[in-house]
């Protein structure tokens, strides 16, 4: 049953919706101590200090190591989003608004709040607007990936591990022109935001477990009006489907260092928290990987602790810094500070604090950009024609910068988790019939 609970948790966060422009004119950039094309080794990491969150720098022994080869990429590259997402943002501009308890009202598709309307210093709602932009950010159809979970203790990989596949489908808030007549819904009168499922392939005693979860549109409403997710699990040993509660998203999963809401730094429901914008910062972070790991290869160098992306390409980015404070007094965190890229709204770093207010977890991410793995700039070794993430009707160029790996480090114990899904992409099924079959609960009854 503990394995089942863990798989449920991982499924909910792996397939959660991965939810661009800059704020006004950019301030003049400082003179950087590095330039594009430089390689930063262990002896040079002090050059990065002023461009890293202090909490990350204070725990750098987990992340920087002898032999690291950190490549400096472009500064403030514009990634943006697919043309259809930008068109939806323009079409519905000014429509979305904040409601009771930080809820989102009157939203259809695209970015809810333009960057130039966000005033971090003067607007007390700036943090809430930023998290909704993150939650509703461009993510294609959702997600389709193979995934691997490993648990580490100061460089030693522990026996607890899982592997499998995951699929998420956005059923609402779609930006493709063919869904405009349904106000962004794939199916008429849709009540779900998305559906997502996972299948477990390893280890042997968990193989065959399947999970399917619905998240409802009411999750965007105030907590008193919101409907909890519905989740069903097929258990091979029982040969039956069970409906289980997925309300406790903040519990530690299987005794490890992450909760359901920790992946992508935040995969929870925004109105369940109070949000504050702490400021902006120029930071450097792994933004557009040059290397691939699971399910492609096991040669990626994660460093001696297993928690590092230091031997990869990093970029200078302008980030929002926002803080959530849980409204639920039983939440394990007193607060969490999250760094979000202002152009793409992708998560860069986050720092979770325990109930005593002491730093507990450092969470960070690696990313991959669709247009740089299109078979022309670089080729995907396992994809047809080298194209990792193809376009589809209404979206010829995905222009999707997305998380492909999460690392969560418990700085109080030295343990942590590495979640990898480097082949994750958001191209949809070819037909609505395939979508209906995948999101049908009856599919689970067939088992595998």
C-alpha positions as CSV (number, residue, x, y, z in Angstrom):
1,X,0.0,0.0,0.0
2,X,3.0,2.4,0.6
3,X,4.1,1.7,-2.9
4,X,0.7,2.5,-4.2
5,X,0.6,5.8,-2.3
6,X,4.0,6.8,-3.7
7,X,3.0,6.0,-7.2
8,X,-0.1,8.1,-6.8
9,X,1.9,11.0,-5.6
10,X,4.4,10.8,-8.4
11,X,1.7,10.5,-11.0
12,X,-0.1,13.6,-9.7
13,X,3.0,15.8,-9.9
14,X,4.7,14.4,-13.0
15,X,1.7,15.0,-15.2
16,X,0.5,18.3,-13.6
17,X,0.0,21.1,-16.0
18,X,3.3,22.8,-16.6
19,X,2.0,26.0,-16.3
20,X,5.8,35.2,-21.6
21,X,7.3,39.2,-22.4
22,X,9.4,41.2,-20.0
23,X,8.4,43.9,-17.6
24,X,8.7,47.2,-19.3
25,X,12.1,48.3,-20.5
26,X,15.0,46.3,-19.2
27,X,17.4,47.9,-16.8
28,X,20.9,48.1,-18.1
29,X,22.7,44.8,-17.4
30,X,25.7,44.9,-15.1
31,X,29.1,43.9,-16.4
32,X,29.0,40.1,-16.1
33,X,32.1,38.2,-14.9
34,X,31.5,35.6,-17.7
35,X,30.3,35.6,-21.3
36,X,28.5,33.3,-23.6
37,X,30.7,30.4,-24.5
38,X,32.8,30.5,-21.3
39,X,33.3,27.3,-19.3
40,X,33.1,27.6,-15.5
41,X,35.1,25.0,-13.6
42,X,35.1,24.3,-9.9
43,X,37.9,26.8,-9.3
44,X,35.8,29.5,-10.9
45,X,32.5,29.1,-9.2
46,X,32.9,32.3,-7.2
47,X,32.1,34.1,-10.5
48,X,28.5,32.8,-10.2
49,X,27.9,33.9,-6.6
50,X,26.2,37.2,-7.3
51,X,23.8,35.5,-9.8
52,X,22.6,32.7,-7.6
53,X,20.0,32.7,-4.8
54,X,21.8,33.0,-1.5
55,X,20.2,29.8,-0.2
56,X,21.6,27.9,-3.2
57,X,25.0,29.4,-2.8
58,X,25.1,28.6,1.0
59,X,24.5,24.9,0.1
60,X,26.7,24.8,-3.0
61,X,28.6,21.7,-1.8
62,X,25.7,19.6,-3.1
63,X,25.8,21.2,-6.5
64,X,29.3,22.2,-7.5
65,X,32.2,19.7,-7.7
66,X,35.7,19.0,-9.0
67,X,35.6,18.3,-12.7
68,X,32.4,20.2,-13.4
69,X,32.1,21.9,-16.8
70,X,29.5,24.6,-16.7
71,X,28.9,26.2,-20.1
72,X,27.6,29.8,-20.2
73,X,24.7,30.2,-22.6
74,X,23.0,33.3,-23.9
75,X,21.9,36.2,-21.7
76,X,18.2,36.9,-21.5
77,X,17.3,34.9,-24.6
78,X,13.7,35.3,-25.6
79,X,11.9,32.0,-25.7
80,X,8.3,33.2,-25.7
81,X,5.6,30.7,-26.5
82,X,3.7,29.3,-29.5
83,X,1.9,31.8,-31.8
84,X,-1.5,30.4,-30.8
85,X,-0.8,31.0,-27.1
86,X,0.3,34.6,-27.9
87,X,-2.9,35.1,-30.0
88,X,-5.1,33.8,-27.2
89,X,-3.3,36.2,-24.8
90,X,-4.1,39.1,-27.1
91,X,-7.7,38.0,-27.7
92,X,-8.6,37.6,-24.1
93,X,-6.5,40.5,-22.7
94,X,-8.1,42.2,-19.8
95,X,-10.7,39.5,-19.3
96,X,-9.1,37.5,-16.4
97,X,-9.4,38.9,-12.9
98,X,-8.6,37.9,-9.4
99,X,-11.6,36.8,-7.3
100,X,-12.3,35.7,-3.7
101,X,-9.3,34.2,-1.9
102,X,-6.9,34.7,-4.8
103,X,-9.1,32.7,-7.2
104,X,-9.0,33.2,-11.0
105,X,-12.2,34.4,-12.6
106,X,-13.4,34.9,-16.2
107,X,-10.3,33.2,-17.7
108,X,-10.4,31.5,-21.1
109,X,-6.9,30.9,-22.5
110,X,-3.5,32.5,-22.9
111,X,-1.6,34.4,-20.2
112,X,-4.0,35.8,-17.6
113,X,-2.0,38.9,-16.6
114,X,0.5,40.7,-19.0
115,X,3.9,41.2,-17.5
116,X,3.7,45.0,-18.0
117,X,0.7,45.0,-15.7
118,X,2.5,43.5,-12.8
119,X,4.0,45.9,-10.3
120,X,5.9,43.8,-7.7
121,X,6.6,46.8,-5.5
122,X,3.2,48.5,-5.4
123,X,0.6,45.9,-6.1
124,X,-0.2,43.6,-3.2
125,X,-1.8,41.1,-5.7
126,X,1.4,40.9,-7.8
127,X,2.4,37.5,-6.3
128,X,-1.0,36.0,-7.0
129,X,-1.0,37.3,-10.6
130,X,2.5,35.8,-11.1
131,X,1.5,32.4,-9.9
132,X,-1.5,32.3,-12.1
133,X,0.7,33.2,-15.1
134,X,2.9,30.2,-14.1
135,X,-0.1,27.9,-13.6
136,X,-1.6,28.9,-17.0
137,X,1.6,29.1,-18.9
138,X,2.2,27.5,-22.3
139,X,2.6,23.7,-22.0
140,X,1.3,22.4,-25.3
141,X,-1.2,19.5,-24.9
142,X,0.2,18.7,-21.5
143,X,2.9,16.0,-21.2
144,X,3.9,12.7,-22.6
145,X,7.0,11.1,-21.1
146,X,8.9,8.2,-19.7
147,X,10.0,8.9,-16.1
148,X,12.5,7.7,-13.5
149,X,12.5,8.4,-9.8
150,X,15.6,7.7,-7.6
151,X,16.3,8.4,-3.9
152,X,19.8,9.5,-2.8
153,X,21.6,9.8,0.5
154,X,24.8,11.9,0.2
155,X,25.9,10.3,-3.0
156,X,24.5,6.8,-2.5
157,X,21.5,5.7,-4.5
158,X,19.1,3.9,-2.2
159,X,17.0,0.9,-3.3
160,X,13.8,2.8,-3.6
161,X,13.2,3.6,-7.3
162,X,10.4,3.6,-9.8
163,X,10.1,3.9,-13.6
164,X,7.2,4.2,-15.9
165,X,5.4,6.4,-18.4
166,X,3.0,9.4,-17.9
167,X,0.5,11.3,-20.0
168,X,-1.3,14.5,-19.3
169,X,-4.0,16.1,-21.5
170,X,-5.3,19.7,-21.1
171,X,-9.0,19.5,-21.7
172,X,-9.7,23.2,-21.1
173,X,-8.1,26.6,-21.7
174,X,-6.8,25.4,-25.1
175,X,-5.3,28.0,-27.5
176,X,-5.7,26.2,-30.8
177,X,-8.2,27.9,-33.2
178,X,-10.2,24.7,-33.6
179,X,-11.3,25.0,-30.0
180,X,-12.4,28.6,-30.0
181,X,-16.1,27.8,-30.5
182,X,-16.0,25.8,-27.3
183,X,-14.2,28.6,-25.4
184,X,-11.0,26.6,-25.3
185,X,-12.6,23.3,-24.3
186,X,-11.8,20.1,-26.3
187,X,-15.3,18.7,-25.5
188,X,-18.5,20.8,-25.1
189,X,-19.7,21.5,-21.6
190,X,-16.3,20.3,-20.2
191,X,-16.0,20.5,-16.4
192,X,-12.4,19.2,-16.2
193,X,-9.2,21.3,-16.5
194,X,-7.1,18.2,-17.4
195,X,-6.8,14.5,-17.1
196,X,-3.5,12.6,-16.5
197,X,-2.4,9.1,-15.9
198,X,0.7,7.1,-15.2
199,X,1.8,3.5,-15.8
200,X,4.4,1.9,-13.6
201,X,7.0,-0.4,-15.4
202,X,9.5,-1.1,-12.5
203,X,10.2,-2.4,-10.0
204,X,8.7,-5.8,-10.5
205,X,6.4,-5.7,-7.5
206,X,4.8,-2.4,-8.6
207,X,4.7,-3.1,-12.3
208,X,1.3,-2.7,-13.9
209,X,-0.1,-0.1,-11.5
210,X,-2.1,2.5,-13.4
211,X,-3.4,5.9,-12.2
212,X,-5.9,8.3,-13.8
213,X,-6.7,11.6,-12.2
214,X,-9.2,14.4,-13.1
215,X,-8.6,18.0,-12.0
216,X,-11.7,20.2,-12.3
217,X,-12.3,23.8,-13.4
218,X,-13.5,24.6,-10.0
219,X,-10.0,24.2,-8.7
220,X,-9.4,27.7,-9.9
221,X,-12.1,29.0,-7.6
222,X,-11.9,29.9,-3.9
223,X,-11.3,26.8,-1.7
224,X,-14.8,26.8,-0.4
225,X,-16.2,26.3,-3.9
226,X,-13.4,24.0,-5.3
227,X,-13.9,20.3,-6.1
228,X,-11.0,18.0,-5.1
229,X,-9.3,15.9,-7.7
230,X,-10.8,12.5,-8.5
231,X,-8.3,9.7,-8.8
232,X,-8.6,6.0,-9.7
233,X,-5.9,3.4,-9.5
234,X,-5.7,-0.1,-11.1
235,X,-4.0,-2.5,-8.7
236,X,-2.7,-5.6,-10.5
237,X,-2.6,-7.7,-7.3
238,X,-6.3,-7.0,-6.7
239,X,-7.2,-7.0,-10.4
240,X,-9.6,-4.1,-9.7
241,X,-9.8,-0.3,-9.9
242,X,-10.0,1.6,-6.7
243,X,-11.1,5.2,-6.2
244,X,-8.8,6.9,-3.7
245,X,-8.5,10.3,-2.1
246,X,-5.9,12.7,-3.5
247,X,-6.6,15.6,-1.2
248,X,-3.5,15.3,0.9
249,X,-0.9,16.7,-1.6
250,X,1.4,18.1,1.0
251,X,2.3,14.9,2.8
252,X,5.8,13.4,2.4
253,X,5.5,10.7,-0.3
254,X,6.7,7.2,0.8
255,X,8.9,8.8,3.5
256,X,11.0,10.6,0.9
257,X,11.9,14.3,0.7
258,X,9.2,15.6,-1.7
259,X,5.5,16.1,-1.5
260,X,3.0,16.0,-4.4
261,X,3.1,19.7,-4.7
262,X,6.9,20.1,-4.9
263,X,7.5,19.1,-8.5
264,X,8.1,22.0,-10.9
265,X,8.6,23.9,-7.6
266,X,4.8,24.2,-7.3
267,X,2.1,21.9,-8.7
268,X,-0.6,22.8,-6.1
269,X,-3.8,24.8,-6.2
270,X,-3.0,28.6,-6.0
271,X,-6.0,29.7,-3.9
272,X,-4.9,27.4,-1.1
273,X,-2.0,29.7,-0.4
274,X,-1.3,33.4,0.2
275,X,1.1,34.9,-2.4
276,X,3.6,37.7,-2.1
277,X,6.0,39.1,-4.7
278,X,9.4,39.6,-2.9
279,X,11.2,41.2,-5.9
280,X,13.1,40.6,-9.0
281,X,16.7,39.2,-9.5
282,X,19.1,38.5,-12.3
283,X,20.1,34.9,-11.9
284,X,21.9,32.1,-13.7
285,X,20.3,28.7,-14.0
286,X,20.3,25.6,-16.2
287,X,17.8,26.7,-18.9
288,X,18.2,24.7,-22.1
289,X,20.1,21.5,-21.7
290,X,22.7,20.3,-24.2
291,X,22.7,16.7,-22.7
292,X,20.1,14.1,-22.1
293,X,19.6,11.5,-19.4
294,X,16.7,9.1,-18.6
295,X,15.4,7.5,-20.8
296,X,18.2,8.2,-23.3
297,X,21.3,7.4,-21.4
298,X,22.7,6.8,-17.9
299,X,26.0,8.8,-18.6
300,X,24.8,12.2,-17.5
301,X,27.0,13.5,-14.7
302,X,24.9,14.5,-11.8
303,X,27.9,15.0,-9.6
304,X,29.1,13.1,-6.5
305,X,25.9,13.7,-4.5
306,X,23.6,12.9,-7.5
307,X,22.0,16.4,-7.2
308,X,23.8,18.5,-9.8
309,X,23.3,20.0,-13.3
310,X,26.6,21.8,-13.1
311,X,28.0,20.1,-16.2
312,X,25.4,21.5,-18.6
313,X,24.5,24.8,-20.2
314,X,23.3,27.7,-17.9
315,X,21.8,31.0,-18.9
316,X,21.4,34.4,-17.2
317,X,17.7,35.1,-16.7
318,X,15.5,37.7,-15.1
319,X,13.4,36.1,-12.4
320,X,10.4,37.0,-10.3
321,X,10.8,36.0,-6.6
322,X,7.5,35.0,-5.0
323,X,6.6,33.5,-1.6
324,X,3.7,31.3,-0.7
325,X,2.4,31.0,2.9
326,X,0.0,28.1,3.4
327,X,-3.5,28.9,4.5
328,X,-3.7,25.4,6.0
329,X,-2.0,25.5,9.5
330,X,-1.2,21.8,9.1
331,X,1.0,22.3,6.1
332,X,4.6,21.1,6.6
333,X,6.1,24.4,5.3
334,X,6.0,27.7,7.0
335,X,6.7,29.2,3.5
336,X,8.4,28.6,0.2
337,X,10.3,31.1,-2.0
338,X,10.1,30.4,-5.7
339,X,12.1,31.9,-8.6
340,X,10.2,32.0,-11.9
341,X,11.7,33.1,-15.2
342,X,9.9,36.3,-16.4
343,X,10.0,35.4,-20.1
344,X,8.8,31.8,-20.0
345,X,7.4,31.5,-16.4
346,X,9.4,28.3,-16.0
347,X,10.6,27.5,-12.5
348,X,14.3,28.0,-11.8
349,X,14.8,27.5,-8.0
350,X,12.7,27.2,-4.9
351,X,13.4,27.0,-1.2
352,X,11.0,25.4,1.3
353,X,11.2,26.3,5.0
354,X,10.0,24.1,7.9
355,X,7.6,25.2,10.6
356,X,10.4,26.7,12.6
357,X,11.3,28.9,9.7
358,X,14.6,27.1,8.9
359,X,15.6,26.2,5.4
360,X,14.6,22.6,4.7
361,X,14.6,21.9,1.0
362,X,16.3,23.2,-2.1
363,X,14.5,22.4,-5.4
364,X,15.8,23.2,-8.8
365,X,15.2,22.1,-12.4
366,X,16.7,21.5,-15.9
367,X,14.8,22.5,-19.0
368,X,14.7,21.7,-22.7
369,X,13.5,23.9,-25.6
370,X,11.5,22.4,-28.4
371,X,12.9,24.5,-31.3
372,X,16.5,23.6,-30.4
373,X,15.7,19.8,-30.7
374,X,13.8,20.1,-34.0
375,X,16.1,17.8,-36.0
376,X,17.8,20.8,-37.5
377,X,19.6,22.6,-34.7
378,X,20.0,19.3,-32.7
379,X,18.6,15.8,-33.2
380,X,16.8,13.6,-30.7
381,X,18.5,10.2,-30.8
382,X,15.3,8.3,-30.3
383,X,12.8,10.4,-32.3
384,X,11.6,10.1,-35.9
385,X,13.7,12.4,-38.2
386,X,15.4,13.6,-35.0
387,X,12.4,15.8,-34.0
388,X,11.7,15.5,-30.3
389,X,8.6,17.6,-30.2
390,X,6.6,18.0,-33.5
391,X,3.9,20.6,-34.2
392,X,0.2,19.9,-34.8
393,X,-2.9,21.5,-36.1
394,X,-3.0,25.1,-34.9
395,X,0.6,24.9,-33.5
396,X,3.2,24.4,-36.3
397,X,6.0,25.5,-34.0
398,X,5.6,24.4,-30.3
399,X,8.1,26.9,-29.0
400,X,7.9,25.1,-25.6
401,X,10.5,25.5,-23.0
402,X,9.7,22.9,-20.4
403,X,11.1,21.2,-17.3
404,X,12.6,17.8,-18.0
405,X,14.1,17.0,-14.6
406,X,13.6,18.0,-10.9
407,X,16.0,17.7,-8.1
408,X,14.9,18.1,-4.5
409,X,17.5,18.2,-1.7
410,X,16.9,18.1,2.0
411,X,19.7,20.3,3.2
412,X,19.0,19.2,6.9
413,X,19.7,15.5,6.2
414,X,21.7,15.4,2.9
415,X,19.1,13.1,1.3
416,X,17.1,13.9,-1.8
417,X,15.2,12.8,-4.9
418,X,15.9,13.0,-8.6
419,X,12.9,12.9,-11.0
420,X,13.9,12.6,-14.7
421,X,11.7,12.8,-17.7
422,X,14.0,14.2,-20.4
423,X,11.8,13.1,-23.3
424,X,8.7,14.9,-22.0
425,X,6.9,16.7,-24.8
426,X,3.4,18.2,-25.3
427,X,2.2,17.0,-28.7
428,X,-1.4,15.8,-28.6
429,X,-3.1,12.7,-29.8
430,X,-4.2,12.7,-33.4
431,X,-7.9,12.4,-32.8
432,X,-10.5,13.2,-30.2
433,X,-11.4,9.4,-30.1
434,X,-7.9,8.6,-28.8
435,X,-8.3,11.3,-26.2
436,X,-11.7,9.9,-25.1
437,X,-10.2,6.4,-24.8
438,X,-7.3,7.6,-22.7
439,X,-9.3,9.6,-20.2
440,X,-12.0,6.9,-19.9
441,X,-11.9,5.3,-16.4
442,X,-12.9,2.0,-18.1
443,X,-9.5,1.9,-19.7
444,X,-8.0,1.0,-16.3
445,X,-10.2,-2.0,-15.9
446,X,-8.4,-3.8,-18.7
447,X,-5.1,-3.7,-16.8
448,X,-1.9,-4.5,-18.6
